[in-house]
Amino acid sequence: MQAAAARQPMRRGIYDCNTIFCRQGLSLRRLFLRKEKNFKMKKSSWGKTADGAAISLFTLTSGKIEVQITDFGAHLVAVRTPDRNGSVADIALGFNSAEGYLNRPNAYLGSVVGRYANRIAKGHFAIDGKDYQVPINNGPNALHGGPEGFDRYLWKAEEVTNGVEFTHVSPDGDMGFPGTMTARVRYTLEGDTLRLGYSATTDKPTIVNLTNHVYFNMRGDDDGDILGHVVELNADKFTPVDGGQIPTGEIAPVAGTPLDFRTPKAIGERINQDYDQLKLCRGYDHNFVVNGQAGSLRQAARVTEPESGRTMTVETTEPGFQLYSGNFLNGALTGRHGKKYEPRTGFCVETQQFPDAPHHANFPSTVLRPGETMRSTTTFRFGAE
Ligand code: GLA
């Protein structure tokens, strides 16, 4: 198996701003970012880790929406938005105490996933001819950075304009991955938009793929399934998978398949069709290729929930995203309002590099080298109509 090493360069330094500034680790946005008029942030105590370290919960409000984030795993705990009548609901699946996030399994509700979101075939990869083996935790494959991924650590929090930035230093060899990695996730709230800015550096050649695994149910997290949500994807192509949900390497057109969401369609409309890709994944659990230039912030998905009128637009600089219809939620987790999270009661748009990129020379490279900075941005814009 060959590493992605010598292929296309990582999208380092590319950001939704002037490239020269970004190469210096700055962005024009950051330089000129103004404090939002109605922005408020509150920090509260939220229990302790198994080691007795204090966990905090950050509540951010913009006057329009409210989000909560914890420094444990940099989890996005809650998103509260009004419907078309102004009635506010929790639209992100989550737990009402830190225990839900400390316990396993927790389906990665709101988790920041690293070092490598999604799957790596057989947990093996090579960089510059050197082999690495990371733990197998999903059938024969590695999933979401291994059993003790970035979602299992207390991150260091720092207040920034309109939000909070979390930093985690993962030591060389952590979960089998080479290089000391410093990862940062900055959450900011600007009016109706939640922005996630990710960055990572390393001191040895390594691979990286960071995402947030937040599940949405725009009816309200305790209000039934997500099958009636209407989805429009800015994606002409996807990466088909095999029985272990590993990409075959093909980059296939969505045209003529139930993965064609180029015009708005309800998630549930074709989810049970007799189509091999849906059957292999028990529904939608596929990486879509975002149209347009990776590195520039462009629309990935727009979702509307017809009854509440809530809308969500997801934009990203990443090359892809996983549309996941919550197929593996099985009623084992109890959400913050006391309801069990049954199959398909939440969906994710996990913006990401392509799964298993180290094994596919035709996928964008996920190799990160010393001296480079991986940067990516994803925004979630919430509304009602
Ligand atoms: C990702 C994967 C899914 C599943 C969830 C976690 O979305 O693609 O197959 O493993 O994470 O339950």
Residues whose N, C-alpha, C, O or C-beta is under 5 A from the ligand:
A	BS01	GLA	A107 D285 Y324 F328
